[in-house]
Every structure is written in structure tokens, then in C-alpha cells.
Amino acid sequence: MSEIFAYLPPSRTHEEPGSRFFRLVPSRNHDGYLTIQQGKEGPKGGRSKISVESYSIEEVEPDPDEPFPGRAFLLGKDSATGDVYEVWIPREGVAVCSCEGFHYTKVCKHCDVFVYLCFVEKWCADDLRPFKVPAAPVDEPHEQGQPGGG
């Protein structure tokens, strides 16, 4: 993976174009290291409203007993709280996040980043490891009168 820098679309709270962006860099210990910045410098002498948050990223393999379509990622927040968020991206392009912002508004910066990575940077293509969905079990022969036995 190479470094990725991109602007995110304006949001309800950060309406100004160019006020939201992220940088994703390779990491030795994780699948990547993500920094998201929202906000802009205020006018000279004014108050700045800038939020910068960083996360380690790990792709999650699905549970073989409960496979799901798409991709899933854990984001470990680089802060004293050590919050961990889960972002799911089904192949259809809908993103879901476990953060409080998404819980209340159904949108968040984490989803915006991963939708961009999956559909603009083609992370959902073959260049990243695909989810390993287990093959369906082979039906065992059933006795007469039992389900599947004919």
C-alpha cells in the first residue's frame, strides 16, 4: 500500500470545501495508519475549529460461522481513551460505523473515508485480500423420511 491523501466531501458540520481530508500511510504493525482532519483555520486572530484524529487500521476477517458480504475494519483511536470503532462496507457501497456520531446521524467521517478507499481507491477490488467465505457444507445422505432424504 502506498500513502493516500484525499479530500472528503463537505458535511453538515464542515460545509466548506477542502475542510475535511485524510491521510493513510503504511504501517509495520497494522494494515495502515489513518489521520483525519476536519475544520479550517479561523480568520487572523480568530478562533480555529480544527479536529485531528489518528487511528491504526486492521482489516477484520469474518467469522466463518457468520460470513457477511463486503469488508470490515477496526479503527483503534490514537488517544487516551483508546476507543475502537468498527466500519463495515458491504459491496453495495453502504458504510456502517459503530461510533456515536453514526449512531445518532447515520453518517460519520470514518464511513466517508472507507467509502472513498473502497470505491475510489478500489480497495474492494482484487488488490486487497478478499474475504474468505467458507464453502457451503456438503449435504450428508439422509435416511428416508428425514429432511433432504426424498
C-alpha positions as CSV (number, residue, x, y, z in Angstrom):
1,M,0.0,0.0,0.0
2,S,1.2,3.5,-0.8
3,E,0.3,6.7,1.0
4,I,-3.1,8.1,0.2
5,F,-4.2,11.7,0.7
6,A,-7.7,12.8,-0.2
7,Y,-10.3,15.5,0.5
8,L,-13.6,14.3,1.8
9,P,-16.9,15.8,0.7
10,P,-18.3,18.7,2.9
11,S,-20.5,17.6,5.8
12,R,-23.3,19.1,7.7
13,T,-20.9,20.4,10.4
14,H,-18.0,21.2,8.0
15,E,-19.6,22.7,4.9
16,E,-16.6,24.5,3.4
17,P,-15.0,22.6,0.5
18,G,-11.5,21.5,1.5
19,S,-12.2,21.5,5.2
20,R,-12.2,17.7,5.5
21,F,-9.3,15.4,4.5
22,F,-7.4,12.3,5.4
23,R,-4.0,10.7,5.0
24,L,-3.5,7.0,5.1
25,V,0.1,5.7,5.4
26,P,1.6,2.2,5.5
27,S,2.4,0.8,8.9
28,R,4.7,-2.0,10.1
29,N,2.4,-3.1,12.9
30,H,-1.1,-2.6,11.3
31,D,-2.8,-2.6,7.9
32,G,-2.4,1.2,7.9
33,Y,-2.3,4.4,10.0
34,L,-5.1,6.9,9.3
35,T,-5.3,10.6,10.2
36,I,-8.5,12.6,9.6
37,Q,-8.6,16.4,9.9
38,Q,-11.8,18.4,9.9
39,G,-12.1,22.2,10.1
40,K,-10.1,25.2,9.0
41,E,-8.0,27.9,10.5
42,G,-10.2,30.8,11.6
43,P,-9.6,34.4,10.3
44,K,-6.4,36.0,11.5
45,G,-6.7,36.4,15.3
46,G,-9.9,34.3,15.2
47,R,-10.6,31.0,16.7
48,S,-9.7,27.8,14.8
49,K,-12.0,24.9,14.9
50,I,-9.8,22.1,13.8
51,S,-10.1,18.5,14.8
52,V,-7.3,16.0,14.1
53,E,-7.7,12.3,15.0
54,S,-5.5,9.4,14.2
55,Y,-6.2,5.6,14.1
56,S,-4.5,2.4,13.5
57,I,-6.4,0.2,11.0
58,E,-6.8,-3.5,10.9
59,E,-9.0,-5.4,8.4
60,V,-11.3,-7.9,10.1
61,E,-11.8,-11.4,8.7
62,P,-15.4,-12.5,9.1
63,D,-16.4,-15.2,11.5
64,P,-16.6,-18.5,9.4
65,D,-19.9,-19.2,11.2
66,E,-21.4,-15.8,10.3
67,P,-19.9,-14.6,7.0
68,F,-21.1,-11.3,5.6
69,P,-20.7,-9.5,2.3
70,G,-18.1,-6.7,1.9
71,R,-15.3,-5.7,4.1
72,A,-14.9,-4.7,7.8
73,F,-12.2,-2.7,9.5
74,L,-11.2,-1.9,13.1
75,L,-10.0,1.6,13.8
76,G,-8.1,2.0,17.0
77,K,-8.1,5.6,18.1
78,D,-4.7,7.0,19.0
79,S,-5.8,8.9,22.2
80,A,-6.0,8.4,25.9
81,T,-9.5,6.9,25.6
82,G,-8.2,4.2,23.2
83,D,-11.7,3.9,21.5
84,V,-12.1,1.2,18.9
85,Y,-14.6,1.6,16.1
86,E,-15.8,-0.9,13.6
87,V,-16.6,0.1,10.0
88,W,-18.4,-2.3,7.7
89,I,-18.6,-1.7,3.9
90,P,-20.9,-4.1,2.1
91,R,-20.2,-4.4,-1.6
92,E,-23.3,-2.4,-2.4
93,G,-21.5,0.8,-1.1
94,V,-23.3,1.4,2.1
95,A,-21.0,2.0,5.1
96,V,-21.9,1.5,8.7
97,C,-19.9,2.5,11.8
98,S,-20.0,1.7,15.5
99,C,-19.1,5.3,16.5
100,E,-21.6,7.5,18.4
101,G,-21.8,10.0,15.5
102,F,-23.1,7.3,13.2
103,H,-25.4,6.0,15.8
104,Y,-27.2,9.4,16.0
105,T,-26.9,10.8,12.5
106,K,-26.3,7.7,10.2
107,V,-23.2,9.4,8.7
108,C,-19.6,9.9,10.0
109,K,-16.1,10.7,8.9
110,H,-15.0,7.1,9.3
111,C,-17.6,5.9,6.8
112,D,-16.7,8.7,4.4
113,V,-13.0,7.6,4.5
114,F,-13.7,3.9,3.9
115,V,-16.3,4.5,1.2
116,Y,-13.6,6.6,-0.6
117,L,-11.0,3.9,-0.1
118,C,-13.3,1.1,-1.3
119,F,-14.8,2.9,-4.3
120,V,-12.3,5.5,-5.4
121,E,-9.0,3.8,-4.5
122,K,-10.5,0.4,-5.4
123,W,-9.7,-1.3,-2.0
124,C,-12.6,-3.6,-2.7
125,A,-11.0,-4.8,-5.9
126,D,-8.6,-7.7,-6.0
127,D,-5.6,-5.7,-4.9
128,L,-6.6,-6.2,-1.2
129,R,-7.1,-9.6,0.2
130,P,-10.7,-10.7,-0.4
131,F,-12.8,-12.1,2.5
132,K,-12.5,-15.9,2.7
133,V,-16.1,-17.0,2.8
134,P,-16.3,-20.7,3.7
135,A,-17.7,-23.1,1.2
136,A,-21.2,-24.5,1.9
137,P,-21.0,-27.8,3.7
138,V,-21.8,-30.9,1.6
139,D,-25.1,-32.5,2.5
140,E,-24.8,-35.8,4.1
141,P,-27.1,-38.5,2.8
142,H,-30.3,-38.6,4.9
143,E,-32.5,-41.5,5.8
144,Q,-35.9,-41.9,4.2
145,G,-38.5,-39.6,5.8
146,Q,-35.8,-37.2,7.1
147,P,-35.4,-33.7,5.6
148,G,-33.4,-34.0,2.4
149,G,-33.9,-37.7,2.3
150,G,-36.5,-37.9,-0.5
